[in-house]
Amino acid sequence: MKRSLLALAILALAPTWFPLPAVAQNQDFFVPNRQAPGRPAAPSARPAPPRPTPQAEAPPEPEQQQVQAPMPPVPELPALPRGPTPPAAVIGVIGVPDVMRASSAAQQVDKVIGERREKLNEDAQKEQQAWREQQQQLANDRAKLSPEQVRTRERELQERITKAQRAFQARGRIIQESTQYGLNQIQASLIAVIRQVAESRGMNLVMHRQQVALNVNEFDITDQVVEALNKLLPTVIIPPDGVSPNTPAPGAATPAPAAAPKPATATPPKP
């Protein structure tokens, strides 16, 4: 009972471990001769319309009263059989953001993923600049090209843009998958470490430090969890750049489908 209550309490610490650098999050790539989605075109300068002649205002409509449906009576339920009384709560508190900032594995994920996002952003900017230069060159050569040549070069430019956008989106998706892959390893080890430290202190309930208005230092197990986590998981496995953790390794055996169970045969009764 004690271990199960502690496990349930620790599972509440799982969501939102730590923020990673938001580099190259914007996937709105430049496309020549096309307005970016969601961005209104610049308004053209127009003279302000003449102000209307003031007229007598209509009297305000009377406010409609909200009608509330009556609540049914609360049912009277019979008492349930008395269950086991839970143990007395021995509470601990932990600062998960502080643990993640001091975790060497989390620092590794932050550094590696940040570098990959920055590289993706640089490559996207270089490709966008190449699009602009190619578009400008086409505009300069348009006068001495035939209509068919113009259409061919425009089509080549659009195909390059489409192919590059798909490649950048695929790289961004792989980076997100690699980030989650590394964080999942930290999350699993962190839950185990919190349980281990809490049980060594006789605690059966661990709460976020942000949820507690007042506590004493003896309740806080953040430093002990950081020390144990760095010993257990100093680093994590992060797939190489461009390799999705969801892609099976080459040569990995595909599990064969389970065979259908054989029908049971009835044993004839003995004479």
ZAVO-349995 format. One line per field, with one value per residue: residue number from 1; x, y, z of N, C-alpha, C in turn. Coordinates in nm, 2 decimals. Atoms other than C-alpha are relative to their C-alpha. Example, Ala and Ser with C-alpha at 12.3 -4.5 7.8 and 13.67 -1.06 7.14 Angstrom:
% ZAVO-349995
nr	(1	2)
nc1	(0.09	-0.09)
nc2	(-0.12	-0.11)
nc3	(0.00	0.00)
cac1	(1.23	1.37)
cac2	(-0.45	-0.11)
cac3	(0.78	0.71)
cc1	(0.09	-0.08)
cc2	(0.12	0.11)
cc3	(0.00	0.08)
END
This chain:
% ZAVO-349995
nr	(1	2	3	4	5	6	7	8	9	10	11	12	13	14	15	16	17	18	19	20	21	22	23	24	25	26	27	28	29	30	31	32	33	34	35	36	37	38	39	40	41	42	43	44	45	46	47	48	49	50	51	52	53	54	55	56	57	58	59	60	61	62	63	64	65	66	67	68	69	70	71	72	73	74	75	76	77	78	79	80	81	82	83	84	85	86	87	88	89	90	91	92	93	94	95	96	97	98	99	100	101	102	103	104	105	106	107	108	109	110	111	112	113	114	115	116	117	118	119	120	121	122	123	124	125	126	127	128	129	130	131	132	133	134	135	136	137	138	139	140	141	142	143	144	145	146	147	148	149	150	151	152	153	154	155	156	157	158	159	160	161	162	163	164	165	166	167	168	169	170	171	172	173	174	175	176	177	178	179	180	181	182	183	184	185	186	187	188	189	190	191	192	193	194	195	196	197	198	199	200	201	202	203	204	205	206	207	208	209	210	211	212	213	214	215	216	217	218	219	220	221	222	223	224	225	226	227	228	229	230	231	232	233	234	235	236	237	238	239	240	241	242	243	244	245	246	247	248	249	250	251	252	253	254	255	256	257	258	259	260	261	262	263	264	265	266	267	268	269	270	271)
nc1	(0.08	-0.09	-0.07	0.10	0.04	-0.11	-0.01	0.10	-0.04	-0.11	0.05	0.05	-0.11	-0.05	0.02	-0.07	-0.13	-0.07	0.01	-0.12	-0.01	0.10	-0.07	0.05	0.13	0.08	-0.01	0.06	-0.11	0.03	0.04	0.01	0.13	0.11	0.02	-0.01	0.13	0.03	-0.05	0.08	-0.08	-0.01	0.11	-0.03	0.04	0.13	0.05	0.10	0.14	0.07	0.07	0.15	0.07	0.06	0.14	0.05	-0.03	0.12	0.00	-0.06	0.09	-0.01	-0.08	0.07	-0.04	-0.04	0.09	-0.07	0.08	-0.02	-0.08	0.08	-0.05	-0.11	0.06	-0.05	-0.06	-0.03	-0.14	-0.08	-0.08	-0.12	-0.13	-0.12	-0.05	-0.13	-0.10	-0.02	-0.08	-0.13	-0.01	-0.12	0.02	-0.11	0.00	-0.03	-0.09	-0.14	-0.06	-0.03	-0.12	-0.12	-0.02	-0.10	0.07	0.08	-0.09	-0.04	0.11	0.01	-0.11	0.00	0.12	-0.02	-0.09	0.07	0.10	-0.07	-0.05	0.12	0.04	-0.10	0.02	0.13	-0.03	-0.08	0.08	0.09	-0.08	-0.02	0.12	0.01	-0.09	0.05	0.12	-0.05	-0.06	0.10	0.05	-0.10	-0.01	0.13	0.02	-0.07	0.04	0.13	0.10	-0.01	-0.12	0.04	0.08	-0.09	-0.08	0.09	0.03	-0.12	-0.01	0.11	-0.03	-0.10	0.06	0.08	-0.09	-0.08	0.09	0.02	-0.12	-0.01	0.10	-0.04	-0.10	0.06	0.07	-0.10	-0.06	0.10	0.00	-0.12	0.02	0.09	-0.06	-0.09	0.07	0.07	-0.10	-0.02	0.13	0.01	-0.09	0.03	0.11	-0.06	-0.08	0.08	0.05	-0.11	-0.04	0.11	0.01	-0.11	0.04	0.13	0.10	0.10	0.07	-0.09	0.07	-0.08	-0.03	0.08	0.13	-0.01	-0.02	-0.10	-0.06	-0.13	-0.10	-0.01	0.09	-0.05	-0.09	-0.05	-0.15	-0.03	0.04	-0.09	-0.12	0.03	0.03	-0.13	-0.08	0.07	0.01	-0.08	0.03	0.11	-0.03	0.06	-0.03	-0.07	0.07	0.07	0.05	0.12	-0.01	0.11	-0.04	-0.07	-0.14	-0.01	-0.03	0.07	0.10	0.13	0.07	0.10	0.13	0.03	0.08	0.14	0.01	0.07	0.13	-0.01	0.07	0.06	-0.05	0.12	0.01	-0.04	0.12)
nc2	(-0.12	-0.12	-0.02	-0.04	-0.14	-0.08	0.00	-0.09	-0.14	-0.04	-0.01	-0.13	-0.09	0.03	-0.09	-0.13	0.01	-0.12	-0.06	0.01	-0.13	-0.01	-0.05	0.05	0.06	-0.05	0.08	-0.09	-0.02	-0.10	0.04	-0.11	-0.03	0.05	-0.06	0.09	0.02	-0.06	-0.14	-0.08	-0.08	-0.14	-0.08	-0.11	-0.13	-0.05	-0.11	0.05	-0.02	-0.11	0.04	-0.01	-0.10	0.06	0.02	0.03	0.14	0.08	0.03	0.13	0.11	0.05	0.12	0.13	0.06	0.13	0.09	0.11	0.12	0.04	0.11	0.11	0.02	0.09	0.13	0.06	0.13	0.08	0.00	0.11	0.07	-0.07	0.05	-0.01	-0.14	-0.02	-0.03	-0.14	-0.06	-0.05	-0.08	-0.06	-0.09	0.01	-0.09	0.07	-0.08	-0.01	0.13	0.00	-0.09	0.06	0.13	0.00	0.06	-0.10	-0.10	0.06	-0.01	-0.14	-0.05	0.07	-0.04	-0.14	-0.01	0.05	-0.10	-0.12	0.03	0.00	-0.14	-0.05	0.06	-0.05	-0.13	0.00	0.04	-0.11	-0.10	0.05	-0.02	-0.14	-0.03	0.06	-0.08	-0.12	0.03	0.02	-0.13	-0.07	0.06	0.02	-0.07	0.07	0.14	0.03	0.04	0.13	0.01	-0.06	0.10	0.11	-0.04	-0.02	0.13	0.05	-0.07	0.05	0.13	-0.01	-0.05	0.10	0.11	-0.05	-0.02	0.13	0.05	-0.07	0.05	0.13	-0.01	-0.05	0.11	0.09	-0.07	0.01	0.14	0.02	-0.07	0.07	0.13	-0.02	-0.04	0.12	0.07	-0.07	0.01	0.13	0.01	-0.10	0.06	0.11	-0.06	-0.06	0.11	0.05	-0.10	-0.02	0.12	-0.01	-0.10	0.04	-0.08	0.07	-0.10	-0.10	-0.11	-0.11	-0.11	-0.11	0.02	-0.01	-0.14	-0.01	0.13	-0.01	0.06	0.15	0.07	-0.01	0.10	-0.04	0.03	0.15	0.05	-0.04	0.08	0.14	0.01	-0.01	0.13	0.11	-0.03	-0.12	-0.03	0.08	0.03	-0.09	0.05	-0.09	-0.10	0.05	0.14	0.00	0.11	0.09	0.08	0.12	0.02	0.09	0.14	0.04	0.10	-0.04	0.11	0.07	0.00	0.11	0.11	0.01	0.11	0.11	0.02	0.11	0.13	0.06	0.14	0.08	0.05	0.14	0.08)
nc3	(0.00	-0.01	0.13	0.11	-0.02	0.04	0.15	0.05	-0.03	0.09	0.13	0.02	0.03	0.13	0.11	0.02	-0.08	0.01	0.13	0.09	0.08	0.10	0.11	0.13	-0.01	0.11	0.13	0.10	0.09	0.10	0.13	0.09	0.06	-0.08	-0.13	-0.11	-0.05	-0.13	0.00	0.08	0.09	-0.05	0.05	0.09	-0.05	0.05	-0.08	-0.10	0.04	-0.07	-0.13	0.02	-0.07	-0.12	-0.01	-0.13	-0.04	-0.04	-0.15	-0.02	-0.03	-0.14	-0.02	-0.02	-0.12	0.02	-0.07	-0.05	-0.02	-0.14	-0.02	-0.06	-0.13	-0.02	-0.05	-0.13	0.03	-0.12	-0.03	0.05	-0.11	-0.04	0.06	-0.08	-0.02	0.06	-0.10	-0.03	0.11	-0.03	0.12	0.04	0.12	0.10	0.11	0.12	0.09	-0.06	0.03	0.14	0.03	-0.05	0.06	0.11	0.12	0.05	0.06	0.12	0.10	0.03	0.08	0.13	0.08	0.03	0.11	0.12	0.04	0.05	0.13	0.09	0.03	0.09	0.13	0.06	0.05	0.12	0.11	0.03	0.07	0.14	0.07	0.04	0.11	0.12	0.05	0.06	0.13	0.10	0.04	0.08	0.13	0.05	0.13	0.10	0.00	0.06	-0.10	-0.05	-0.09	-0.12	-0.08	-0.05	-0.11	-0.12	-0.05	-0.07	-0.13	-0.09	-0.04	-0.10	-0.13	-0.06	-0.04	-0.12	-0.12	-0.06	-0.07	-0.13	-0.09	-0.05	-0.10	-0.12	-0.07	-0.06	-0.12	-0.11	-0.05	-0.08	-0.13	-0.09	-0.03	-0.11	-0.12	-0.05	-0.08	-0.13	-0.08	-0.06	-0.11	-0.11	-0.08	-0.09	-0.10	-0.10	-0.08	-0.09	-0.10	-0.09	-0.09	-0.10	-0.10	-0.06	0.05	0.08	0.08	0.05	0.07	0.06	-0.09	0.03	-0.05	-0.15	-0.04	-0.11	-0.05	-0.06	0.08	-0.02	0.09	0.14	0.04	0.13	0.01	0.00	0.13	0.10	-0.02	0.04	0.14	0.08	-0.01	0.08	0.14	0.03	0.14	0.06	0.14	0.10	0.13	0.08	0.07	0.12	-0.02	-0.09	-0.09	0.03	0.11	-0.05	0.05	0.11	-0.04	-0.12	0.03	-0.02	-0.08	0.08	-0.07	-0.09	0.07	-0.05	-0.09	0.05	-0.07	-0.10	0.04	-0.11	-0.04	-0.02	-0.14	-0.01	-0.02)
cac1	(0.00	0.28	0.47	0.15	0.05	0.40	0.41	0.08	0.21	0.53	0.34	0.19	0.53	0.57	0.43	0.64	1.00	1.19	1.18	1.43	1.56	1.29	1.53	1.40	1.05	0.91	0.83	0.69	0.95	0.98	0.81	0.87	0.56	0.34	0.19	0.27	-0.03	-0.21	-0.06	-0.29	-0.17	-0.06	-0.35	-0.34	-0.36	-0.72	-0.89	-1.10	-1.47	-1.70	-1.84	-2.21	-2.46	-2.56	-2.90	-3.12	-3.02	-3.28	-3.38	-3.18	-3.35	-3.45	-3.21	-3.32	-3.32	-3.14	-3.36	-3.19	-3.32	-3.38	-3.13	-3.27	-3.24	-2.93	-3.00	-2.96	-2.72	-2.66	-2.33	-2.06	-1.88	-1.59	-1.26	-0.91	-0.78	-0.49	-0.16	-0.07	0.08	0.46	0.51	0.81	0.85	1.07	1.15	1.14	1.27	1.57	1.63	1.62	1.86	2.11	2.07	2.37	2.15	1.91	2.19	2.31	1.97	1.95	2.29	2.26	1.90	1.98	2.27	2.05	1.78	2.03	2.18	1.83	1.76	2.09	2.03	1.67	1.80	2.06	1.81	1.57	1.85	1.92	1.55	1.56	1.87	1.72	1.40	1.60	1.80	1.49	1.35	1.67	1.66	1.29	1.32	1.56	1.38	1.09	0.76	0.83	1.18	1.03	0.77	1.04	1.25	0.96	0.86	1.21	1.21	0.88	0.99	1.30	1.10	0.86	1.13	1.33	1.02	0.95	1.31	1.31	0.98	1.11	1.42	1.22	1.00	1.30	1.45	1.12	1.12	1.48	1.40	1.11	1.32	1.59	1.34	1.15	1.47	1.52	1.15	1.16	1.48	1.36	1.04	1.25	1.49	1.22	1.06	1.40	1.49	1.14	1.13	1.47	1.32	1.00	0.79	0.47	0.36	0.58	0.45	0.57	0.75	0.54	0.22	0.33	0.29	0.52	0.76	1.08	1.41	1.38	1.08	1.28	1.44	1.56	1.93	1.92	1.73	1.97	2.27	2.11	1.98	2.33	2.48	2.21	2.18	2.47	2.39	2.11	2.11	2.03	2.00	2.24	2.14	1.88	1.80	1.45	1.44	1.11	1.29	1.38	1.75	1.85	1.85	1.62	1.39	1.03	0.82	0.61	0.24	0.11	-0.02	-0.39	-0.47	-0.57	-0.93	-0.98	-1.09	-1.33	-1.20	-1.45	-1.58	-1.44	-1.68)
cac2	(0.00	0.24	0.18	0.22	0.55	0.68	0.57	0.75	1.07	1.06	1.01	1.35	1.50	1.37	1.65	1.95	1.88	2.17	2.41	2.36	2.65	2.76	2.80	2.75	2.68	2.89	2.67	2.97	2.95	3.22	3.16	3.40	3.57	3.43	3.59	3.42	3.24	3.42	3.76	4.02	4.22	4.58	4.82	5.06	5.43	5.55	5.87	5.83	5.79	6.08	6.07	5.99	6.24	6.19	6.05	5.99	5.68	5.41	5.35	5.06	4.72	4.59	4.34	3.98	3.81	3.48	3.19	2.93	2.57	2.45	2.20	1.86	1.75	1.57	1.20	1.02	0.73	0.44	0.43	0.22	-0.05	0.09	0.05	0.04	0.37	0.52	0.56	0.89	1.12	1.18	1.46	1.56	1.84	1.86	2.13	1.95	2.25	2.28	1.90	1.94	2.24	2.05	1.72	1.64	1.43	1.72	1.96	1.72	1.71	2.09	2.14	1.88	1.97	2.34	2.30	2.10	2.36	2.64	2.45	2.39	2.76	2.85	2.61	2.74	3.10	3.01	2.83	3.12	3.36	3.13	3.14	3.52	3.53	3.29	3.49	3.81	3.65	3.54	3.89	4.03	3.77	3.78	4.03	3.81	3.47	3.32	3.26	2.89	2.94	3.17	2.91	2.64	2.84	2.94	2.58	2.48	2.74	2.63	2.27	2.36	2.55	2.27	2.01	2.22	2.30	1.93	1.85	2.12	2.00	1.65	1.76	1.96	1.66	1.44	1.70	1.70	1.32	1.31	1.56	1.36	1.04	1.19	1.34	1.01	0.85	1.12	1.10	0.73	0.75	1.06	0.88	0.58	0.81	1.01	0.69	0.57	0.89	0.93	0.57	0.62	0.91	0.73	0.96	0.84	1.16	1.39	1.73	2.00	2.28	2.53	2.38	2.43	2.77	2.69	2.41	2.35	2.24	1.89	1.82	1.91	1.63	1.82	1.80	1.43	1.36	1.56	1.37	1.03	1.11	1.22	0.90	0.68	0.87	1.10	1.09	0.97	0.82	1.07	0.94	1.09	1.41	1.33	0.99	0.95	0.74	0.59	0.44	0.08	-0.01	-0.17	-0.55	-0.55	-0.85	-0.77	-0.96	-1.23	-1.22	-1.43	-1.77	-1.82	-2.05	-2.40	-2.49	-2.70	-3.06	-3.22	-3.54	-3.82	-3.95	-4.28	-4.57)
cac3	(0.00	0.09	-0.24	-0.45	-0.28	-0.34	-0.70	-0.76	-0.60	-0.81	-1.13	-1.08	-1.12	-1.48	-1.71	-1.84	-1.73	-1.87	-2.17	-2.46	-2.68	-2.91	-3.20	-3.56	-3.44	-3.72	-4.02	-4.22	-4.50	-4.76	-5.09	-5.38	-5.52	-5.25	-4.95	-4.62	-4.47	-4.19	-4.28	-4.41	-4.71	-4.65	-4.68	-4.97	-4.90	-4.94	-4.84	-4.52	-4.59	-4.51	-4.16	-4.16	-4.06	-3.69	-3.64	-3.35	-3.16	-3.11	-2.74	-2.59	-2.58	-2.24	-2.10	-2.11	-1.78	-1.78	-1.68	-1.46	-1.46	-1.11	-0.97	-0.89	-0.53	-0.41	-0.39	-0.06	-0.11	0.13	0.31	0.16	0.36	0.55	0.37	0.50	0.65	0.46	0.64	0.80	0.53	0.55	0.30	0.10	-0.16	-0.47	-0.72	-1.05	-1.26	-1.02	-1.07	-1.45	-1.45	-1.24	-1.43	-1.65	-1.88	-1.92	-1.99	-2.26	-2.43	-2.41	-2.57	-2.85	-2.95	-2.93	-3.17	-3.41	-3.41	-3.47	-3.76	-3.91	-3.88	-4.05	-4.34	-4.39	-4.41	-4.66	-4.88	-4.86	-4.97	-5.27	-5.36	-5.36	-5.58	-5.82	-5.84	-5.90	-6.17	-6.34	-6.33	-6.48	-6.77	-6.83	-7.12	-7.32	-7.26	-7.44	-7.26	-7.25	-7.10	-6.84	-6.74	-6.72	-6.49	-6.27	-6.25	-6.15	-5.88	-5.74	-5.74	-5.55	-5.29	-5.24	-5.21	-4.96	-4.74	-4.71	-4.62	-4.35	-4.21	-4.19	-4.01	-3.76	-3.69	-3.63	-3.39	-3.19	-3.18	-3.06	-2.79	-2.66	-2.68	-2.46	-2.21	-2.18	-2.05	-1.79	-1.69	-1.63	-1.42	-1.23	-1.12	-0.99	-0.81	-0.64	-0.52	-0.39	-0.21	-0.06	0.07	0.23	0.42	0.51	0.29	0.12	-0.05	-0.27	-0.39	-0.62	-0.43	-0.62	-0.48	-0.12	0.04	0.34	0.43	0.61	0.46	0.61	0.38	0.06	-0.12	-0.43	-0.36	-0.28	-0.60	-0.81	-0.67	-0.72	-1.07	-1.19	-1.06	-1.22	-1.55	-1.63	-2.00	-2.23	-2.58	-2.85	-3.21	-3.46	-3.64	-3.91	-3.77	-3.62	-3.30	-3.43	-3.73	-3.67	-3.71	-4.04	-4.01	-3.71	-3.71	-3.76	-3.49	-3.65	-3.59	-3.31	-3.43	-3.39	-3.09	-3.18	-3.12	-2.81	-2.87	-2.64	-2.46	-2.49	-2.16	-2.04	-2.06)
cc1	(0.09	0.07	-0.10	-0.04	0.12	0.02	-0.11	0.03	0.11	-0.04	-0.06	0.11	0.05	-0.01	0.10	0.13	0.08	0.00	0.14	0.01	-0.10	0.07	-0.06	-0.13	-0.09	0.02	-0.06	0.11	-0.04	-0.03	-0.01	-0.14	-0.12	-0.01	0.00	-0.14	-0.03	0.04	-0.08	0.09	0.00	-0.11	0.05	-0.05	-0.13	-0.04	-0.11	-0.14	-0.06	-0.07	-0.15	-0.06	-0.06	-0.15	-0.04	0.02	-0.13	0.01	0.06	-0.11	0.00	0.08	-0.09	0.05	0.03	-0.08	0.09	-0.09	0.03	0.08	-0.08	0.06	0.11	-0.05	0.07	0.05	0.03	0.15	0.07	0.07	0.13	0.12	0.11	0.04	0.14	0.10	0.01	0.10	0.14	0.04	0.14	-0.03	0.13	-0.02	0.05	0.08	0.14	0.07	0.05	0.12	0.13	0.03	0.10	-0.06	-0.09	0.08	0.05	-0.10	-0.01	0.10	-0.01	-0.12	0.01	0.09	-0.07	-0.10	0.07	0.05	-0.12	-0.04	0.10	-0.02	-0.13	0.03	0.08	-0.08	-0.10	0.07	0.02	-0.13	-0.01	0.09	-0.04	-0.12	0.05	0.07	-0.10	-0.07	0.09	0.00	-0.13	-0.01	0.06	-0.04	-0.14	-0.10	0.02	0.12	-0.03	-0.09	0.08	0.08	-0.08	-0.04	0.11	0.02	-0.10	0.02	0.11	-0.05	-0.08	0.08	0.08	-0.09	-0.03	0.12	0.01	-0.11	0.03	0.11	-0.05	-0.08	0.09	0.07	-0.10	0.00	0.12	0.00	-0.08	0.07	0.10	-0.07	-0.07	0.10	0.02	-0.13	-0.01	0.10	-0.03	-0.11	0.06	0.08	-0.08	-0.06	0.11	0.03	-0.12	-0.02	0.11	-0.03	-0.13	-0.12	-0.09	-0.08	0.10	-0.08	0.10	0.03	-0.09	-0.14	-0.01	0.03	0.11	0.05	0.13	0.10	0.00	-0.10	0.06	0.10	0.07	0.14	0.03	-0.04	0.10	0.13	-0.02	-0.03	0.13	0.08	-0.07	0.00	0.08	-0.02	-0.11	0.05	-0.08	0.04	0.09	-0.09	-0.06	-0.06	-0.12	0.01	-0.12	0.03	0.07	0.14	0.00	0.04	-0.08	-0.11	-0.14	-0.08	-0.11	-0.13	-0.03	-0.08	-0.13	0.00	-0.08	-0.13	0.01	-0.09	-0.06	0.05	-0.12	0.00	0.04	-0.12	-0.01)
cc2	(0.13	0.03	0.05	0.14	0.09	0.01	0.09	0.15	0.04	0.01	0.14	0.10	-0.01	0.11	0.12	0.00	0.13	0.05	-0.01	0.13	-0.01	0.06	-0.07	-0.07	0.04	-0.08	0.08	0.04	0.10	-0.06	0.12	0.02	-0.06	0.06	-0.11	-0.03	0.07	0.14	0.08	0.09	0.14	0.08	0.11	0.13	0.05	0.11	-0.06	0.03	0.11	-0.05	0.01	0.11	-0.06	-0.01	-0.03	-0.14	-0.07	-0.03	-0.14	-0.11	-0.04	-0.12	-0.12	-0.06	-0.15	-0.09	-0.12	-0.12	-0.04	-0.13	-0.11	-0.03	-0.11	-0.14	-0.05	-0.14	-0.08	0.01	-0.12	-0.08	0.07	-0.07	0.02	0.15	0.02	0.03	0.15	0.06	0.05	0.07	0.04	0.09	0.00	0.11	-0.06	0.09	0.01	-0.13	0.00	0.09	-0.06	-0.14	0.01	-0.05	0.11	0.11	-0.05	0.01	0.15	0.05	-0.06	0.05	0.15	0.02	-0.05	0.10	0.12	-0.03	-0.01	0.14	0.07	-0.05	0.06	0.15	0.01	-0.04	0.11	0.11	-0.05	0.01	0.15	0.04	-0.06	0.07	0.13	-0.02	-0.02	0.13	0.08	-0.06	-0.01	0.06	-0.08	-0.15	-0.01	-0.04	-0.14	-0.02	0.06	-0.10	-0.11	0.04	0.03	-0.13	-0.07	0.06	-0.05	-0.14	0.00	0.04	-0.11	-0.11	0.04	0.01	-0.14	-0.06	0.07	-0.04	-0.13	0.01	0.06	-0.10	-0.10	0.06	-0.01	-0.15	-0.04	0.06	-0.08	-0.14	0.02	0.03	-0.12	-0.08	0.07	-0.02	-0.13	-0.02	0.09	-0.06	-0.11	0.07	0.07	-0.10	-0.05	0.09	0.01	-0.12	0.00	0.10	-0.03	0.09	-0.08	0.09	0.11	0.10	0.09	0.11	0.12	-0.01	0.02	0.15	0.01	-0.14	0.03	-0.08	-0.15	-0.07	0.00	-0.10	0.03	-0.03	-0.15	-0.06	0.04	-0.09	-0.14	-0.01	0.01	-0.12	-0.11	0.03	0.12	0.05	-0.08	-0.03	0.09	-0.05	0.10	0.11	-0.05	-0.14	0.00	-0.12	-0.10	-0.09	-0.12	-0.02	-0.09	-0.14	-0.05	-0.09	0.06	-0.11	-0.06	0.01	-0.12	-0.10	-0.01	-0.13	-0.11	-0.03	-0.12	-0.11	-0.06	-0.15	-0.09	-0.07	-0.15	-0.09	-0.06)
cc3	(0.00	-0.13	-0.11	0.02	-0.05	-0.15	-0.06	0.02	-0.09	-0.14	-0.03	-0.03	-0.15	-0.10	0.01	0.09	-0.01	-0.15	-0.07	-0.08	-0.11	-0.13	-0.12	0.02	-0.11	-0.12	-0.12	-0.10	-0.11	-0.14	-0.09	-0.06	0.06	0.13	0.11	0.06	0.13	0.01	-0.09	-0.09	0.05	-0.06	-0.09	0.06	-0.06	0.08	0.10	-0.05	0.07	0.12	-0.02	0.09	0.13	-0.01	0.14	0.04	0.05	0.15	0.02	0.03	0.14	0.01	0.03	0.12	-0.03	0.09	0.04	0.03	0.15	0.01	0.07	0.14	0.00	0.04	0.13	-0.03	0.13	0.02	-0.05	0.12	0.03	-0.05	0.09	0.01	-0.05	0.11	0.02	-0.11	0.06	-0.13	-0.03	-0.12	-0.08	-0.10	-0.13	-0.10	0.05	-0.03	-0.15	-0.03	0.05	-0.06	-0.11	-0.12	-0.07	-0.07	-0.14	-0.11	-0.04	-0.10	-0.14	-0.08	-0.04	-0.12	-0.13	-0.05	-0.06	-0.14	-0.10	-0.04	-0.10	-0.15	-0.07	-0.05	-0.12	-0.12	-0.04	-0.08	-0.15	-0.08	-0.05	-0.12	-0.13	-0.06	-0.06	-0.13	-0.11	-0.05	-0.09	-0.14	-0.07	-0.14	-0.12	-0.01	-0.07	0.11	0.05	0.09	0.14	0.09	0.05	0.12	0.12	0.06	0.08	0.14	0.10	0.05	0.11	0.13	0.07	0.06	0.13	0.12	0.06	0.07	0.14	0.10	0.06	0.10	0.13	0.07	0.07	0.12	0.12	0.05	0.08	0.13	0.09	0.04	0.11	0.13	0.06	0.09	0.13	0.08	0.07	0.12	0.11	0.09	0.10	0.11	0.11	0.09	0.10	0.11	0.10	0.09	0.10	0.11	0.07	-0.05	-0.09	-0.09	-0.04	-0.08	-0.07	0.10	-0.03	0.05	0.15	0.04	0.11	0.03	0.06	-0.08	0.01	-0.09	-0.15	-0.03	-0.14	-0.02	-0.01	-0.13	-0.11	0.00	-0.05	-0.15	-0.08	0.01	-0.08	-0.15	-0.03	-0.14	-0.05	-0.15	-0.09	-0.14	-0.08	-0.07	-0.13	0.01	0.10	0.10	-0.02	-0.12	0.04	-0.07	-0.12	0.04	0.12	-0.05	0.03	0.08	-0.08	0.07	0.08	-0.07	0.07	0.09	-0.07	0.07	0.10	-0.05	0.13	0.02	0.02	0.13	0.00	0.02	0.14)
END
